[in-house]
Amino acid sequence: MTQRLQNCFSNVLTLNKQLLEGIAPFEHSLLTLMRASLDEQKQSLERLIPLLNNEEKAADPSVRKDISIVFLNHEVSNPLLRAWGRANAWMDLPSKSNFEKLAPLLPEMKNYLEDAASILRQMYGTEEIKYVVSSYYIPAKG
Amino acid sequence: MTWNKERIDQNVYSQGEVDKWVYSTCNICSVGCGCYAAVKDGKIVGIKGNANHPINRGRLGPKGENQWHANNAPDRLTTPLIRNEEGRLVPASWDEAMNVIVEKARQSLKEKGTNSIAIYSTGQGFLEDYYTIAKIGRAGLRTHLLDANTRLCTATTEFCLLQSFGADGTPASFDDVDQTDVLMLFGHNLAETGTVLFERIMERKKQTGKPYMIVVDPRKTLTAKEADLHLQLYPGTNVALLNGLTNEILKNGHIDMDFIQTYTIGFDNMKHSVEEWTLEKTADVTGISQEMLQLAGKKLGTASSLVCTTLQGTYQSADATTACVAINNLHLIRGMIGKPGCGPLHMAGQPSSSANRTAGGVGTYPAHRNPTNPTHIKEMAELWNVEMETLPVGPEKGIEEQISMIEDGEIGLFWNIGTNPMVSLPNRQRAKKALDHTFVVVQDPFLTETTAVADVVLPVALWGEKEGTMENADRTINLLRKAVEPPEGVKTDFEILLDFAKRMDFRDKDAQPLITYSTPEECFEEFKRISKGRPCDMTGITYEKLEKHNGLRWPVIGEESLGTPRLYADFKFHTDVEYTQSFTKDQFTGRALTKKEFADKNANGRAILHPTRYLPPAEQPNDAFPMWLTTGRLVWHWHTRTKTGRSPYLHVAAQHGYVEINTEDAKHLSIVQGELVRVSSPRGWIEVPAKIGDAVQKGLVFVPFHFGSWAKKEAANELTVDFVDPLSKQPTFKQSACKLEKIRREHEVNTGESLEFIAGQYGLTVEDLKAANQLKNPYLIQMGDVLEIPLSIINVPIPPYMPYRQKI
């Protein structure tokens, strides 16, 4: 189970890095916030992914904390990316075409996070998972 | 209390003597003035101030004096409406309307899940309504989507208080305003948004010379004109200013180190975050001179008592929560909290937005309970007698997030109560497009711009037609007695919510009805039990006691208590991990902290100093849109004028929208006074007359947000940006980019035509025509010259308030 979880979060990390690389050339207040959020997400992912190799280490409380931080930062950066999209359109920014390429990445990240949430629900139980992962990522059924 | 004597303001229109005066509270702004409703032959015919109420001693503001006209407006809705297949709203019975809503709710829950129903309420309702929304929403519908128009006006109040003190509840009160030596009104145009409180301050100032008033506002408002020191900063630089002032205070050593070390955590990080903000840098970014900054720093740093207030200039600006936290930081490092005349007084805009937060209709669980703490969830489950597993865990989603969810097809029912988002939401065209694509219920006394997108409309009672309590800006719970029956066919919000709960058959874990109370007073009694032991403990309040003592400021613990003038007198803050209302957020990104992260801070009853990082607004002027746009209120109207637009007096005082332009900008663009101009932003455009003067600084324009009819193009929120503060998710109405364009026709000068003749042809003065064409010499026009003729000149007088009272 932790192997599957590790795969989910590895995919999330790949997308995280693509986003960070994609926004790197640009300056905008919304991106400053997004960068800070994605950087923190990246640090949490880099800490927890290696630990998911091992069932015992995966149960460590610090893993649970980092898992929460990964989800919480997606919750922060997703609306920021959409806002940046609007900013690009409104002010005809030079980053417009870059936004269009990056736009699908956070929804794709959400899919992996939902998969991860599904696995986490099996690991932690239906009640406990609510205090680790936002309910917007926990599938209603299954 | 400052008032030396009472003054009973009244506004009555009655043929014959009034039959009775009924105890009430003003339902307009957040000051919470006591009043009586005048009743004659079963109708409300006027209002007078309550001479014994400590907040106002009989005084009322212009909107308060005139709010009762709406009760008798001929266009009151008296029957529910349902939109038929042809797209028209047609009368329906209550059963028909409620059944449609219930069916839609069940369908939405089944097809889209529990987070598919949103209840979007108001800051003008009653605590009892909000508590019922909380119970229905969380224990009945099990949704996270409980929000209100308070998101647009004072969500930031809640979040800054959670960040610094661990719980909602503004620390200072109006009593502290009466006693303070220095008062800073930060983004708070009190002269036009809380006239009675402003009069209270100015009356004391006239008598004693105190307080020293610092006003921070990019506009030269009526409030700024009375200031001892007006800091007219560039738009979007609140945190830059506060960082500079804090750094100055730190540099000068004007801090209470004992207090900091004993009662706070986080000092070093906070100090580090402001170190770069020298006077020079601050002056450069804010546009305020170093001398003025030094003076402000000195006044704030050496005051023996200090109160800072905030309102929309802070809350609706970039870095909103960070600015308010910076103010909290200032009070904490100076030890100016919990003592007479000291404390931050983060205001509310609406008469009862605070109650919505306290009762849990928005934000966290009722009575300041933490939605991410299993201990608090368990408590709520026990109090409501429901299974813990059924209660939603985690914070709410604000209205702008809900708009995105609607765009993604995730919301099946949007229930709008007592608010007009089609005028008040930023970037309103986007919001309209979203609401056009979901099922919308609108609960309102009148047809509004929002009923244009409604599928069901429910007619509701107004002020004076229902009973309940409200919470004002300084934690005072006030009572409103019912003066008259609502018109036949009309119900109260409370009755509708109870009916919905019954029809949905919401039950507790013993299969008993979830809601057992049937009157507002019974509901209040239940809420009291919920509040026991929490920061807003109201166990010592009863309706009778509220009327007897003219309002009580929570907490009111026990029968003998008459309330609490200020919080944290013992310097114990609500930051123990199992008690705190929130585990707080990252001060910069707004990322919620986990319980473990919060526990690791070891705040344990100490206040939290946060680093305050400046981030410029997300939208700024550029070549295409070279002006700043800000929006705001007028003294004569309340929000979208659903109530005040129906007062003849208020309507005449301010009949239409306008754009306020700086004299130099107008000259540069050759715009004349009253000329119809087009204001455009990347989102849309409006056409309104120009009001030229020096209230706005160069490069900034102001448009009042009250006027939003679909039939005209004058809605400020056609233009505004819908970015939000990272912590409070409050939209940043105050900083958008725009451009101004003249709307002119051309006139080719014919033989023998003088400027005077031409001006007369178009109903203009010669001066206006000269200014419009930047003509220095009127005799130099020649045949064939093309003159620009303003399309329309509309008088925009907007009288100042208090024309018949001497300037204080």
Chai-1 contact restraints between the chains, C-beta under 6 A:
chainA,res_idxA,chainB,res_idxB,connection_type,confidence,min_distance_angstrom,max_distance_angstrom,comment,restraint_id
A,S29,B,L615,contact,1.0,0.0,6.0,A-B,restraint_1
A,S29,B,P616,contact,1.0,0.0,6.0,A-B,restraint_2
A,S29,B,A618,contact,1.0,0.0,6.0,A-B,restraint_3
A,L30,B,A618,contact,1.0,0.0,6.0,A-B,restraint_4
A,L33,B,T589,contact,1.0,0.0,6.0,A-B,restraint_5
A,L33,B,P726,contact,1.0,0.0,6.0,A-B,restraint_6
A,A36,B,T589,contact,1.0,0.0,6.0,A-B,restraint_7
A,S37,B,T589,contact,1.0,0.0,6.0,A-B,restraint_8
A,K65,B,T594,contact,1.0,0.0,6.0,A-B,restraint_9
A,K65,B,K596,contact,1.0,0.0,6.0,A-B,restraint_10
A,S68,B,T594,contact,1.0,0.0,6.0,A-B,restraint_11
A,L72,B,R591,contact,1.0,0.0,6.0,A-B,restraint_12
A,L72,B,A592,contact,1.0,0.0,6.0,A-B,restraint_13
A,N73,B,R591,contact,1.0,0.0,6.0,A-B,restraint_14
A,V76,B,T589,contact,1.0,0.0,6.0,A-B,restraint_15
A,V76,B,R591,contact,1.0,0.0,6.0,A-B,restraint_16
A,A83,B,F723,contact,1.0,0.0,6.0,A-B,restraint_17
A,W90,B,P682,contact,1.0,0.0,6.0,A-B,restraint_18
A,E127,B,E389,contact,1.0,0.0,6.0,A-B,restraint_19
A,K130,B,V393,contact,1.0,0.0,6.0,A-B,restraint_20
A,S134,B,G394,contact,1.0,0.0,6.0,A-B,restraint_21
A,S135,B,G394,contact,1.0,0.0,6.0,A-B,restraint_22
A,A140,B,G113,contact,1.0,0.0,6.0,A-B,restraint_23
